[in-house]
Amino acid sequence: MTAPSFSGGCQCGAVRFRAGRLGRASICHCRMCQKAFGGFFGPLVTAHDLAWTRGAPRTFASSNKVKRGFCGDCGTPLSYDFGGPIEIAIGAFDNPAVAAPEIQVNPADKLAFFDGLCALPVRAAGAQPEQEAFNAAVVSFQHPDHDTDVWTPGERR
């Protein structure tokens, strides 16, 4: 059996990383994570022995304590650096399932509707044929979910 791969990167492929091992995975409800991820929370995991294997993230100091890394080309959120082990955005991993969240942090900013999200109805297959046809015709220009020897950002595969 092979060890899980802890590699990943941004949407366009300009920035890639690999971690030796992962620590605790969490979802952070703080307002800064909501804004940084453009979502309801920030999913992060501690990345030990982290190496940037292609390019490097640009950073933004979101506070006096934290720098957030992102791809300067496509904008993908990548890292959270508070001066300790760097945390990596779970969705940026080639296989995000390697970092299932174990804890929620900063609940004071949790959005009131968050806990009910899993109870929302799910659109049944076949319910909207036009939408399904649109989705089937989408061609992804994102970097594939694995390391590549060569990649030109924006390249179509």
N, C-alpha and C positions, 0 to 999 in steps of 0.2 A: 504494500500500500504506500502511495506517495504522500508526502506531507502537503498540507494545504498551501497554496500560493497566496502570499499577502502582497500582491502587486496591484497596481491600479494607476489611474491618471485622470486627466481632464477629458472633456468631450472631443477636443480637436486633436489630441495626441501630442501637443507641444510640451507637456509636462507629464512625466511618469515617475513612479516611486515604487519602492519595495521595502517592506518591513520584515525584520527577522522574526519577531513575535508580537502578538497583540496583548494588550492589557484589557481593562474593563471598558465595555462599550456602554454608552449612555445616550439618552436624548435630553437635550438641554432646552428648557422652556424660556430662558431669559430673552428679553426683547432684542438684545444685540444679536443673538443667534437667529431669532426669527427674521430679522432684517438681512443678516449676512447670507442666509440660505434662501431668502425669499419664500419662506414656508412657515408652518405652524410651530416648528421646533428645529433644533440643530442636532443631527445624529452624528456622534463622534466616538472614536475609539483611540485609546492610547497606542501609539506605534513605537515599539522599542527597536533599536538598531535600524532606524529609518535612513534610507538613501534615496536621493533624487537621481533617478537613472536616465532621465532625458529632461533637459531644461531645468528650470527652477521656478517656483511660484513667485509672483510679485506679492508684496505685503501691504496691508493697511492696518494702522494702529487704531483699532476700534475703541480703545480706552487707554488709560495710562498703564495698564497691566497686561494687555493682550494685543498681539499682532495676528492678523488673520491672513492666510495665504490663499491665493486664487490664481488661475491661469490668466496671464495678461493678454492672451489672444482671444479666448472664448468666454472667460469670466467664471468658469466652474469653481465653486468653493472647494478648497482642498485641505487647509490646515488651520489649527488653533494653537498658537504658541504663547504660553503664559510664563515661560521661563523654566518649566519642568519638562518632562517628556512631551514631545509634540503629539497632539491629537490630530487624527485624519478623519475627514468626512467619510462616513461609512458608504455612502452612495458612490464615491469615487473609486472604490475597490472594483477590480474586475469581477469578483464574486462577492457581492455585499453580504451574502449569507454567512461569511466567515466571522462576522461581527454582530451577532444578534444582541440588541440592547439588553442590559441587565438591570438598569436603574434609570429613573427619571430624576433630573436635578433642576433646581431653581423653579419650583412649582408656583411661586408667587406670581409669575408672569404667564402661567399656563392659560391659554385661551379657554373661555368658559365652555365652548362647544367641543373641546378636544376629546373628552372621555366618551362622547356619544358617536364619534366618527365611525366606529366599527358597526354600529347599528343602522347606518344609512342603507337604503336599498341599493342593490347591485343591478345594473342594467343587464338584462338577460340576453344571451346570444340570439341574434336574429331580430331583436326588438327594433333596431334602427339600421336597416340594410344600407342606406346611403352613407351613414357614418362608418360602417364596417367596410364598405367599398373604398372610402377615402383612406381609412387606416391601412388597408391592404395595398394601396398604391404608394404609400410613403416609402421613400428610399432614404435610408439613414446615411448621413455624411459624418457620423461620429466615428472616432477611433474604435477599432474592435476591442473587445474585452480580453486582450492578451497582449503581451509584449511583441513588438515588431522590430526588426533590425533597422528598417528605414521607414520614416513616415513624414510626409510633408503636410503640415496643418492645412486643412481644407481639401485634402485629396479625397477623391471619391472612390470608394471601393464597393 
